[in-house]
Amino acid sequence: MKEAKIDATLYLLTILIQKISKEQPKLLDEMLEGVSADQAGLPKNIPNKEHIDAVFEESSRILKQIKGLGSVAS
């Protein structure tokens, strides 16, 4: 089932990040690096590792998608 609240949040975050990244062109690359570094820094035996890894993977996917959109949401 689709969740309008989640989809709306993603939309709002997308346009917010795009607007900020116009002023800070390296923002998306820095965020992607930060996501990777944070995931790499987690203990290997962390509880709920599958879920946590999925969160990081989805975060990276979303950031890459936003980066690929460019200035679509101006």
Number of C-alpha atoms within 10 A of each C-alpha: 3 6 7 9 9 10 11 11 10 13 14 13 14 18 16 13 18 23 15 12 17 13 9 11 11 10 16 19 14 11 15 19 13 13 18 15 11 11 16 11 9 12 9 9 7 9 9 8 13 9 10 14 14 11 14 16 15 12 16 19 13 16 19 15 12 20 18 10 12 13 13 9 14 9
